[in-house]
Amino acid sequence: MSTSLSGSGPAQQAPGRGPVRRGLPRTSRTARNHAPITATGLAVKVVLLGLVAGIAIWAAFPLVAAEHWVGLGILAATTAGLGYLYLGRRHIPAKYLVPGTIFLIAFQVFPVLYTASTAFTNFGDGHRGSKDDAIVAIQTSSVKQVPGSAQYSLSIATQGDPTTGALVFLLGDPKTKEVFAGDAGGLRRLDPGQVESSSLTGKVTAADGYTVLNIGQASVRSKEITDLVVPTAGGAIRSNGLTRAYEGRAVRAYDAGCDCVKDSETGRTWTADAQAGAFVAADGERLTQGWKVNVGLQNFSRVLTDDTISGPFLGTLVWNFAFAIASTGGTFLLGMLIALALHSPRMRGSNLYRVLLILPYAMPSFAMLLVWRDLFNTDFGLVNNLFGLGVDWFGGSWTARFAVILVQLWLGYPYMFLVTTGALQAIPRELTEATSVDGASPWQSFRAVTLPLLLVALSPLLISSFAYNFNNFNAIYLTTEGAPFPADNPTNGATDLLITYTYRLAFGAQGAEFGFAAAISLLIFTIVAVVSAVSFRRTRKQEEVYS
């Protein structure tokens, strides 16, 4: 009788003991990986995977139309990977991690990367498309009616809702009796069998796939009708009222030989500037329509070299820090003091007080900001009338700053009160009682035990609150709109934060400058990230001390 020593035979037995189990049996692992699937689970899986496939097919068409082959390849690979992952029974951890990773990339990583890429361009009003788009826009916007211009009967139509759908010109040629449909994409001939026209005027009264607007509906959208230009080979078609249209000639035309735009009436020439993404004349005049180009660090250097921006920038940054620190620290101190008072076992009716104290937190903040703006009104505001004051709260720099911080204190303390109440309930009373036994006063007990433990628990929340208040656009824009403004600089007010200052610079009277706004957004992001990183590092050291 032989005994196997290699372990390849039956399970080995120790003297007087049962079989020695060296791991999970293969049959158990196999059974776990091939657990039966319920009908409900299978139905949910089929529906979700079908939804993913449908979204992928829907997203593929615009990618193909735009010839974004890299994006199409990423879409196909992602869809195939999801199908492989969820149709099989392996890779269980990945089934839970992949959805969160996809959402993280889609809603966090991609927006940050897109903002960063935009910061190095001149993207904005007049610089949204390609150079070819700019040339088409320049030529069509300069169309004028000349003697002998072709005339058309005009009907205004849409392919959707009459009040919001994209406008289409239905044009009847009185000479050839042909009917055309035109929009910003160009002109196309319609099949006569799909159109009904007036025998007298040739005006289109109905067309398959289009909704013809009546005079009242068209009058409401008269500005859109006037702005609509239909490009043609010889120029462009524009409306002449609501019933007639003409094909005019472009006064400004692009000349590929000199890479410039020439005005046939004045003889003026604008040459393409590849670095600026615009057509520029010899005297520096630029045409409004340009194209998107990379400008390197120009948007960032503008913050430092442009005196009208760099001058107020530092002062705004200092006030931004003061506002964020005062808002966060003030709400924390007030919320903590109230929480400590209601945490005392000698306090009666604490539940009722808690309900009343969180009322500001339950109200819409944007509505309360507007209410507080009226409360600080100089003439009829409750603050001045109640205390018999005549203070122009939003007329002076320091009074306006004090007012917005006071508003933030009222709006923010309920949140700090709630989180501090929860943290206090997690601190064992034995710790504070032990300090009392050792002869410590209530203040010494609070400073040595309660406050450090509160800071360990609430430091991440304080950091996030600081980051939020550093970019608290609503708090300023809905109360003071950045005012008061100095007489020599109407773009930078005493209460402006960097975010409101950026908004006014990038989206002011000169039009939207998305590239410049993205550059300052990256600067703000860097500041907040550095402050948060330093704060989290100090928090970890504090946790090590009190753990």
Backbone torsions as a table, in degrees:
resi	resn	phi	psi	omega
1	MET	NA	119.2	-175.3
2	SER	-105.8	157.2	179.6
3	THR	-121.4	131.9	-180.0
4	SER	-79.7	127.6	179.6
5	LEU	-104.5	-5.1	-175.3
6	SER	-85.8	-13.0	-179.1
7	GLY	84.8	3.6	-178.0
8	SER	-86.4	-11.4	-179.0
9	GLY	-92.2	-152.6	179.7
10	PRO	-62.8	163.3	-178.8
11	ALA	-57.4	131.7	-179.6
12	GLN	-70.8	149.0	-179.0
13	GLN	-120.1	136.8	173.4
14	ALA	-85.3	153.0	-179.5
15	PRO	-56.3	124.8	176.5
16	GLY	74.3	10.4	-178.0
17	ARG	-127.0	166.9	177.0
18	GLY	-79.3	-171.2	-179.6
19	PRO	-63.6	142.1	177.7
20	VAL	-85.7	118.8	-177.4
21	ARG	-93.4	113.8	-175.2
22	ARG	-94.8	12.1	-179.9
23	GLY	157.8	178.0	179.6
24	LEU	-69.9	127.0	-179.9
25	PRO	-57.4	147.6	-179.7
26	ARG	-58.4	-36.7	-178.5
27	THR	-64.8	-34.5	179.6
28	SER	-69.0	-43.1	178.6
29	ARG	-63.9	-40.5	179.6
30	THR	-64.7	-42.2	179.6
31	ALA	-64.4	-36.4	-179.7
32	ARG	-68.5	-39.9	-179.9
33	ASN	-71.9	-21.8	-178.3
34	HIS	-116.8	40.3	177.6
35	ALA	-64.9	145.2	-178.0
36	PRO	-64.3	144.3	179.5
37	ILE	-101.0	129.1	179.6
38	THR	-75.7	161.9	179.9
39	ALA	-64.1	-37.9	178.8
40	THR	-65.0	-45.1	178.3
41	GLY	-61.1	-41.2	178.9
42	LEU	-65.0	-41.1	179.6
43	ALA	-63.8	-42.8	178.9
44	VAL	-63.2	-41.7	-180.0
45	LYS	-63.3	-44.4	-179.2
46	VAL	-63.3	-42.3	-179.2
47	VAL	-64.6	-46.7	-178.2
48	LEU	-65.8	-43.6	178.3
49	LEU	-66.9	-35.9	175.5
50	GLY	-64.3	-38.2	177.5
51	LEU	-64.6	-41.5	177.9
52	VAL	-62.5	-44.8	179.4
53	ALA	-63.1	-40.5	179.1
54	GLY	-63.8	-42.7	178.1
55	ILE	-63.7	-39.5	179.9
56	ALA	-64.4	-42.1	178.4
57	ILE	-65.6	-41.7	179.0
58	TRP	-62.1	-39.3	-178.7
59	ALA	-76.7	-20.3	-176.7
60	ALA	-71.5	-35.0	-175.3
61	PHE	-61.2	-50.1	178.0
62	PRO	-65.2	-30.1	176.9
63	LEU	-66.8	-40.6	178.0
64	VAL	-67.2	-42.0	-179.5
65	ALA	-62.8	-36.1	179.8
66	ALA	-87.8	-1.9	-179.9
67	GLU	59.3	38.4	174.7
68	HIS	-90.6	79.5	-172.9
69	TRP	-70.5	-32.9	178.5
70	VAL	-64.7	-46.2	177.6
71	GLY	-62.4	-38.0	178.2
72	LEU	-65.3	-39.2	177.9
73	GLY	-65.1	-40.8	177.8
74	ILE	-64.1	-40.6	179.1
75	LEU	-62.9	-44.6	-179.4
76	ALA	-66.0	-42.5	-179.6
77	ALA	-65.4	-40.5	179.4
78	THR	-64.9	-44.4	179.8
79	THR	-63.5	-44.0	178.9
80	ALA	-64.1	-40.3	178.9
81	GLY	-63.6	-41.0	178.0
82	LEU	-65.0	-39.9	177.7
83	GLY	-63.5	-43.5	179.2
84	TYR	-64.1	-40.8	-176.2
85	LEU	-66.7	-45.4	-172.1
86	TYR	-93.2	-10.8	173.8
87	LEU	-84.5	-23.0	177.5
88	GLY	-92.2	175.0	-179.0
89	ARG	-109.5	8.7	179.7
90	ARG	-100.3	178.5	176.2
91	HIS	57.2	50.6	-178.5
92	ILE	-59.1	-46.2	-179.9
93	PRO	-59.4	-37.6	-178.4
94	ALA	-64.8	-30.0	179.6
95	LYS	-61.3	-29.3	179.5
96	TYR	-91.0	-29.7	-175.7
97	LEU	-83.2	-33.4	-173.8
98	VAL	-62.5	-47.5	-179.8
99	PRO	-57.4	-44.6	178.8
100	GLY	-63.7	-37.8	178.7
101	THR	-65.1	-41.5	179.2
102	ILE	-62.9	-45.4	179.1
103	PHE	-65.6	-35.7	177.8
104	LEU	-63.1	-43.7	179.4
105	ILE	-66.6	-43.0	-174.7
106	ALA	-69.9	-39.5	-171.9
107	PHE	-107.1	-7.3	178.9
108	GLN	-123.0	-59.5	-174.1
109	VAL	-67.2	-49.8	-176.9
110	PHE	-62.1	-46.5	177.9
111	PRO	-59.4	-38.2	179.3
112	VAL	-66.5	-43.8	179.7
113	LEU	-65.8	-39.1	179.1
114	TYR	-66.0	-41.4	176.6
115	THR	-62.0	-42.0	179.7
116	ALA	-63.9	-41.2	179.2
117	SER	-68.0	-35.6	179.1
118	THR	-67.7	-30.0	-177.4
119	ALA	-63.8	-19.5	-178.9
120	PHE	-101.7	19.0	179.5
121	THR	-127.8	173.3	176.0
122	ASN	-100.1	23.4	-175.4
123	PHE	-56.4	129.4	-179.5
124	GLY	169.3	-170.0	178.3
125	ASP	-60.2	128.9	-177.3
126	GLY	86.1	-8.3	180.0
127	HIS	-138.4	55.2	-175.4
128	ARG	-103.8	-33.5	-174.2
129	GLY	-112.2	-155.3	-178.8
130	SER	-90.1	177.3	178.6
131	LYS	-65.0	-39.0	177.9
132	ASP	-62.0	-39.9	177.3
133	ASP	-62.6	-40.1	179.5
134	ALA	-64.6	-40.3	179.5
135	ILE	-63.3	-44.5	178.4
136	VAL	-61.2	-42.9	-179.4
137	ALA	-64.9	-39.7	179.8
138	ILE	-65.5	-44.3	-177.3
139	GLN	-69.0	-45.0	-177.6
140	THR	-69.4	-31.8	-179.8
141	SER	-73.9	-15.7	-179.4
142	SER	-100.8	13.1	-178.5
143	VAL	-68.2	134.2	177.2
144	LYS	-133.3	150.5	177.3
145	GLN	-78.1	131.1	-179.1
146	VAL	-124.0	162.6	177.1
147	PRO	-57.1	131.8	-179.2
148	GLY	89.2	5.4	178.5
149	SER	-62.8	139.5	179.4
150	ALA	-65.2	138.7	-179.4
151	GLN	-111.5	145.4	-179.0
152	TYR	-135.6	148.5	165.4
153	SER	-78.6	141.5	-170.7
154	LEU	-122.1	133.6	168.6
155	SER	-125.3	134.5	179.0
156	ILE	-91.5	130.9	-177.8
157	ALA	-141.8	167.4	173.2
158	THR	-137.0	166.2	172.5
159	GLN	-108.0	17.8	179.9
160	GLY	-149.6	-139.6	179.9
161	ASP	-67.8	133.3	-178.3
162	PRO	-59.2	-25.9	-176.4
163	THR	-93.1	-21.7	-176.0
164	THR	-128.9	-14.4	-176.2
165	GLY	-67.0	157.4	178.7
166	ALA	-63.7	135.1	-176.3
167	LEU	-78.0	147.0	177.0
168	VAL	-135.7	136.3	173.9
169	PHE	-89.2	122.0	170.1
170	LEU	-98.4	113.0	-168.7
171	LEU	-113.6	130.7	175.2
172	GLY	-110.7	125.5	179.1
173	ASP	-87.2	113.0	-176.5
174	PRO	-66.0	-19.7	-178.6
175	LYS	-86.3	-49.9	-176.1
176	THR	-94.4	-9.9	-177.5
177	LYS	64.8	13.6	177.6
178	GLU	-80.6	154.4	-180.0
179	VAL	-121.8	135.8	-178.2
180	PHE	-127.4	155.9	170.2
181	ALA	-117.5	129.7	-177.2
182	GLY	-133.9	142.1	173.6
183	ASP	-145.9	-166.1	-177.0
184	ALA	-63.6	-18.1	179.9
185	GLY	-85.2	-11.3	179.5
186	GLY	133.1	-170.1	-175.0
187	LEU	-113.7	139.7	178.0
188	ARG	-141.8	142.8	-178.2
189	ARG	-79.7	141.9	178.8
190	LEU	-103.7	149.2	176.7
191	ASP	-70.0	126.2	-179.2
192	PRO	-56.6	-27.9	180.0
193	GLY	-70.9	-14.7	-179.1
194	GLN	-100.6	6.9	-173.0
195	VAL	-128.9	141.7	171.2
196	GLU	-114.6	127.9	-176.0
197	SER	-129.3	157.6	175.5
198	SER	-73.6	132.4	-179.2
199	SER	-69.3	-23.1	-177.3
200	LEU	-87.8	-48.9	-174.1
201	THR	-101.7	-17.1	-175.5
202	GLY	77.0	5.5	-179.2
203	LYS	-71.9	133.3	-179.7
204	VAL	-71.0	128.3	178.9
205	THR	-106.4	-21.5	178.6
206	ALA	-160.8	148.5	178.6
207	ALA	-151.6	138.1	-179.8
208	ASP	-61.4	130.3	178.2
209	GLY	86.3	-0.9	-178.1
210	TYR	-127.0	149.7	173.6
211	THR	-109.4	112.5	-178.6
212	VAL	-80.3	128.4	-178.9
213	LEU	-81.8	142.3	173.0
214	ASN	-81.5	177.4	-175.2
215	ILE	-60.9	-40.0	-179.6
216	GLY	-65.1	-44.5	179.9
217	GLN	-65.5	-39.2	-179.5
218	ALA	-70.0	-34.7	-179.5
219	SER	-63.9	-35.7	179.1
220	VAL	-62.9	-31.0	-176.6
221	ARG	-108.3	31.5	-174.8
222	SER	-61.8	-37.0	180.0
223	LYS	-65.2	-41.5	177.7
224	GLU	-63.3	-37.7	179.7
225	ILE	-66.2	-42.2	178.8
226	THR	-64.7	-36.9	-177.3
227	ASP	-78.3	-18.9	-176.5
228	LEU	-71.9	128.0	179.2
229	VAL	-125.8	127.4	179.9
230	VAL	-103.0	108.7	-177.9
231	PRO	-69.8	141.3	175.5
232	THR	-131.9	174.8	-178.7
233	ALA	-65.0	-34.7	-177.1
234	GLY	-98.2	-0.4	-178.6
235	GLY	162.1	-113.7	179.1
236	ALA	-165.7	157.6	179.1
237	ILE	-105.6	131.5	177.9
238	ARG	-130.7	159.0	-179.0
239	SER	-80.5	151.2	173.3
240	ASN	-127.6	78.9	-170.0
241	GLY	89.2	-155.3	-178.0
242	LEU	-105.1	-2.9	-176.0
243	THR	-126.7	-8.9	-178.7
244	ARG	-130.2	154.6	176.5
245	ALA	-145.0	159.6	-179.9
246	TYR	-138.9	154.9	174.9
247	GLU	-101.4	106.6	-177.1
248	GLY	-94.9	175.5	-179.9
249	ARG	-108.7	139.3	179.8
250	ALA	-75.8	123.0	178.3
251	VAL	-72.4	-35.2	179.8
252	ARG	-106.2	126.9	-176.5
253	ALA	-131.1	150.6	-179.1
254	TYR	-88.6	134.9	177.4
255	ASP	-114.0	110.8	-177.5
256	ALA	-66.7	-26.5	-178.3
257	GLY	-62.4	-43.0	179.4
258	CYS	-102.6	0.5	-176.6
259	ASP	51.5	54.3	-175.3
260	CYS	-147.7	168.6	176.1
261	VAL	-111.7	130.1	-178.3
262	LYS	-115.6	139.5	176.0
263	ASP	-97.4	115.8	-175.8
264	SER	-70.3	-20.0	-179.8
265	GLU	-85.9	-44.7	-176.1
266	THR	-100.0	-16.7	-176.9
267	GLY	77.9	6.4	-178.5
268	ARG	-74.5	147.5	-176.3
269	THR	-128.4	137.1	175.5
270	TRP	-121.2	119.4	-176.9
271	THR	-93.8	143.2	-179.1
272	ALA	-67.3	131.2	175.2
273	ASP	-112.7	106.1	-174.6
274	ALA	-66.2	-29.9	-178.6
275	GLN	-76.5	-36.5	-179.5
276	ALA	-87.6	-18.0	-177.2
277	GLY	67.3	43.3	-176.8
278	ALA	-158.1	161.8	172.6
279	PHE	-93.1	123.5	-171.6
280	VAL	-121.9	134.5	176.6
281	ALA	-82.5	172.6	-177.9
282	ALA	-64.4	-29.8	-179.9
283	ASP	-88.8	7.0	177.4
284	GLY	95.9	-5.0	179.8
285	GLU	-68.4	136.9	179.6
286	ARG	-112.5	143.6	170.6
287	LEU	-73.9	148.2	-175.2
288	THR	-62.9	-40.6	-177.6
289	GLN	-82.4	123.7	177.2
290	GLY	-132.4	-163.5	179.6
291	TRP	-139.2	163.4	-174.9
292	LYS	-80.5	128.2	177.2
293	VAL	-139.4	162.9	174.5
294	ASN	-80.7	133.2	-179.0
295	VAL	-116.9	8.7	178.1
296	GLY	66.1	-131.1	-177.0
297	LEU	-93.5	16.3	-175.5
298	GLN	-60.7	-41.2	179.7
299	ASN	-64.6	-36.5	179.7
300	PHE	-73.6	-42.4	-179.8
301	SER	-67.2	-26.3	178.7
302	ARG	-61.4	-35.0	179.5
303	VAL	-63.9	-31.7	-175.5
304	LEU	-94.7	-28.7	-172.3
305	THR	-101.7	-25.1	179.4
306	ASP	-79.0	113.8	-174.9
307	ASP	-61.4	-33.3	-178.4
308	THR	-70.4	-17.5	179.9
309	ILE	-106.0	-48.0	-175.4
310	SER	-66.7	-31.1	179.8
311	GLY	-59.0	-57.1	-179.7
312	PRO	-77.4	-12.1	-172.4
313	PHE	-63.0	-46.2	-177.4
314	LEU	-64.5	-43.8	178.5
315	GLY	-62.8	-38.8	177.1
316	THR	-65.2	-38.3	178.7
317	LEU	-63.8	-42.2	179.2
318	VAL	-63.4	-46.4	178.5
319	TRP	-64.4	-34.6	178.7
320	ASN	-60.7	-45.2	177.0
321	PHE	-63.6	-43.4	-179.1
322	ALA	-62.1	-42.2	-180.0
323	PHE	-64.7	-44.8	-178.1
324	ALA	-66.4	-42.4	-179.4
325	ILE	-68.3	-44.0	-179.5
326	ALA	-66.0	-40.4	179.9
327	SER	-66.1	-45.6	-178.8
328	THR	-71.1	-50.3	-178.3
329	GLY	-66.0	-40.6	-179.8
330	GLY	-64.9	-45.4	179.6
331	THR	-65.9	-35.6	179.1
332	PHE	-67.2	-45.4	-178.9
333	LEU	-63.4	-45.6	-179.3
334	LEU	-66.5	-44.5	178.8
335	GLY	-62.8	-38.4	-179.8
336	MET	-68.3	-42.7	-179.7
337	LEU	-62.4	-42.1	178.6
338	ILE	-66.4	-40.7	179.5
339	ALA	-64.0	-40.2	178.4
340	LEU	-64.4	-40.1	180.0
341	ALA	-64.6	-42.5	-178.7
342	LEU	-79.8	-13.9	178.6
343	HIS	-80.5	-15.1	-179.1
344	SER	-65.8	133.6	179.3
345	PRO	-65.6	-17.6	179.3
346	ARG	-82.7	-6.4	-178.0
347	MET	-79.4	129.4	178.9
348	ARG	-103.8	145.0	179.0
349	GLY	69.2	29.5	-176.4
350	SER	-64.8	-33.6	180.0
351	ASN	-64.5	-39.8	178.3
352	LEU	-65.8	-43.0	178.4
353	TYR	-61.5	-40.0	-179.8
354	ARG	-62.1	-41.5	179.0
355	VAL	-62.7	-43.6	-178.9
356	LEU	-68.3	-35.3	-174.7
357	LEU	-75.6	-20.9	-179.6
358	ILE	-94.3	5.7	179.5
359	LEU	-58.3	-43.9	178.4
360	PRO	-57.8	-31.6	-179.1
361	TYR	-72.5	-24.6	-177.9
362	ALA	-85.7	-9.8	-177.6
363	MET	-95.1	149.5	177.9
364	PRO	-61.5	126.1	-174.4
365	SER	-65.4	-37.9	-177.8
366	PHE	-64.9	-36.0	178.5
367	ALA	-69.5	-41.1	179.2
368	MET	-65.9	-33.9	177.4
369	LEU	-64.1	-40.1	177.1
370	LEU	-67.3	-36.5	177.5
371	VAL	-65.0	-44.4	179.4
372	TRP	-64.8	-32.7	176.4
373	ARG	-61.0	-39.6	177.3
374	ASP	-73.2	-32.8	178.8
375	LEU	-62.6	-31.7	-179.8
376	PHE	-91.9	8.9	178.7
377	ASN	-60.9	138.0	-175.0
378	THR	-65.3	-39.8	-171.7
379	ASP	-88.6	-48.4	-175.0
380	PHE	-121.5	12.5	-178.9
381	GLY	-70.2	145.8	-177.5
382	LEU	-64.9	-34.3	-177.1
383	VAL	-62.3	-48.5	179.4
384	ASN	-68.2	-42.1	-178.3
385	ASN	-68.5	-35.8	-177.5
386	LEU	-70.3	-39.3	-176.8
387	PHE	-103.2	6.1	177.8
388	GLY	66.6	37.1	-178.2
389	LEU	-102.2	165.9	174.8
390	GLY	-131.8	36.0	-174.5
391	VAL	-79.9	132.1	173.1
392	ASP	-87.5	84.9	-169.8
393	TRP	-58.1	-43.4	-176.8
394	PHE	-95.5	7.9	178.9
395	GLY	-93.8	-22.6	178.3
396	GLY	-109.1	150.8	-175.6
397	SER	-62.4	-50.3	-174.1
398	TRP	-76.1	-34.2	177.1
399	THR	-68.7	-36.7	177.8
400	ALA	-66.5	-40.0	178.6
401	ARG	-66.5	-41.9	177.4
402	PHE	-62.2	-38.3	-178.0
403	ALA	-65.9	-44.2	-177.4
404	VAL	-69.7	-33.3	176.8
405	ILE	-69.3	-37.8	177.4
406	LEU	-64.1	-39.6	177.1
407	VAL	-63.4	-42.7	178.2
408	GLN	-64.3	-34.7	177.6
409	LEU	-62.9	-42.4	-179.4
410	TRP	-69.1	-38.5	-178.2
411	LEU	-76.4	-30.4	-170.0
412	GLY	-97.9	-20.8	-174.6
413	TYR	-66.1	-30.6	-180.0
414	PRO	-61.1	-36.2	178.5
415	TYR	-64.5	-47.3	178.9
416	MET	-64.7	-34.4	176.8
417	PHE	-62.6	-42.7	-178.9
418	LEU	-66.2	-47.9	-176.7
419	VAL	-70.1	-34.4	178.0
420	THR	-68.5	-37.9	176.7
421	THR	-60.3	-43.4	177.7
422	GLY	-64.6	-40.0	179.6
423	ALA	-68.4	-36.8	178.8
424	LEU	-64.8	-38.3	-180.0
425	GLN	-68.3	-19.2	178.8
426	ALA	-87.4	-9.4	179.2
427	ILE	-87.2	121.2	-179.6
428	PRO	-61.5	134.5	178.5
429	ARG	-66.4	-20.3	-179.5
430	GLU	-61.7	-30.1	-178.6
431	LEU	-67.5	-46.2	179.6
432	THR	-71.4	-34.0	177.8
433	GLU	-66.7	-35.1	178.7
434	ALA	-64.6	-38.4	178.4
435	THR	-68.0	-33.1	177.2
436	SER	-66.3	-39.9	177.9
437	VAL	-62.4	-35.3	179.7
438	ASP	-77.2	0.5	176.1
439	GLY	94.3	10.9	-179.6
440	ALA	-77.5	144.9	176.2
441	SER	-76.3	164.9	177.7
442	PRO	-56.5	-39.4	178.7
443	TRP	-65.5	-42.0	178.2
444	GLN	-64.7	-39.0	177.8
445	SER	-64.4	-41.1	179.6
446	PHE	-66.2	-44.2	-177.0
447	ARG	-70.9	-33.4	-175.0
448	ALA	-88.8	-28.2	-173.6
449	VAL	-120.3	-59.4	-170.7
450	THR	-66.1	-50.9	-176.4
451	LEU	-62.8	-46.7	177.8
452	PRO	-59.7	-40.6	179.4
453	LEU	-67.8	-36.0	176.1
454	LEU	-63.9	-43.5	-178.7
455	LEU	-65.3	-36.8	176.9
456	VAL	-61.1	-41.6	-177.4
457	ALA	-77.7	-34.4	-170.9
458	LEU	-102.9	-4.9	-178.5
459	SER	-57.0	-44.9	177.1
460	PRO	-59.0	-37.6	178.8
461	LEU	-69.1	-36.7	177.7
462	LEU	-66.4	-37.8	178.6
463	ILE	-65.6	-45.3	178.9
464	SER	-65.5	-36.1	177.1
465	SER	-66.0	-38.1	176.2
466	PHE	-62.8	-45.5	179.2
467	ALA	-61.6	-38.9	179.0
468	TYR	-65.9	-47.1	-178.2
469	ASN	-69.9	-25.5	177.8
470	PHE	-64.9	-28.6	179.4
471	ASN	-117.7	33.0	-175.3
472	ASN	-80.2	83.5	-176.4
473	PHE	-64.2	-45.9	-175.5
474	ASN	-62.0	-38.7	-175.8
475	ALA	-58.5	-33.4	-179.1
476	ILE	-93.0	-46.9	-171.6
477	TYR	-68.3	-31.2	-177.7
478	LEU	-89.0	-8.5	178.7
479	THR	-108.5	-59.9	-175.5
480	THR	-111.1	-15.1	-173.2
481	GLU	57.2	26.0	179.7
482	GLY	92.4	-10.4	-176.5
483	ALA	-67.8	162.8	1.0
484	PRO	-81.1	152.2	-178.3
485	PHE	-104.5	139.8	175.0
486	PRO	-69.5	157.2	-176.0
487	ALA	-65.7	-29.0	-175.5
488	ASP	-94.0	-0.7	-179.4
489	ASN	-149.1	90.7	-178.6
490	PRO	-79.3	4.1	-178.8
491	THR	-100.4	-12.9	-176.6
492	ASN	-132.2	113.4	-178.5
493	GLY	-98.6	170.1	-176.9
494	ALA	-67.6	-30.4	-178.4
495	THR	-102.0	7.4	179.5
496	ASP	-64.9	132.3	165.4
497	LEU	-89.8	170.8	178.5
498	LEU	-59.5	-35.4	-176.6
499	ILE	-70.0	-40.4	178.6
500	THR	-74.1	-34.7	176.3
501	TYR	-63.8	-43.1	177.7
502	THR	-62.7	-42.8	179.6
503	TYR	-59.5	-42.4	-178.6
504	ARG	-70.3	-37.3	179.4
505	LEU	-69.7	-44.1	-172.3
506	ALA	-83.4	-24.5	-176.0
507	PHE	-127.9	34.9	-179.4
508	GLY	-85.8	-149.2	-174.2
509	ALA	-67.7	-23.3	-178.2
510	GLN	-81.6	1.0	-179.0
511	GLY	97.9	172.4	-176.2
512	ALA	-75.3	132.5	173.9
513	GLU	-121.6	83.9	-174.5
514	PHE	-66.7	-35.2	179.3
515	GLY	-63.4	-44.2	179.2
516	PHE	-66.9	-41.4	177.7
517	ALA	-62.3	-39.8	179.1
518	ALA	-65.3	-36.4	179.6
519	ALA	-64.2	-46.4	179.1
520	ILE	-68.3	-32.9	176.5
521	SER	-61.8	-38.6	177.0
522	LEU	-66.0	-37.1	176.7
523	LEU	-63.6	-44.0	178.6
524	ILE	-63.2	-42.8	178.6
525	PHE	-59.8	-42.3	-179.6
526	THR	-64.0	-43.3	179.5
527	ILE	-60.8	-49.4	-178.5
528	VAL	-64.6	-38.9	-179.8
529	ALA	-64.0	-41.9	179.6
530	VAL	-65.4	-46.3	179.0
531	VAL	-60.9	-42.9	-179.4
532	SER	-66.0	-41.0	-179.6
533	ALA	-63.4	-44.1	178.4
534	VAL	-64.0	-41.3	-179.2
535	SER	-66.1	-42.3	179.1
536	PHE	-65.3	-34.4	178.0
537	ARG	-65.4	-42.8	177.6
538	ARG	-67.0	-33.4	178.5
539	THR	-64.9	-42.3	178.9
540	ARG	-62.9	-39.6	177.6
541	LYS	-63.9	-38.3	179.0
542	GLN	-66.3	-38.1	179.1
543	GLU	-65.7	-36.6	179.4
544	GLU	-65.8	-34.5	-178.7
545	VAL	-69.8	-41.2	-173.0
546	TYR	-101.8	8.2	177.7
547	SER	-85.3	NA	NA
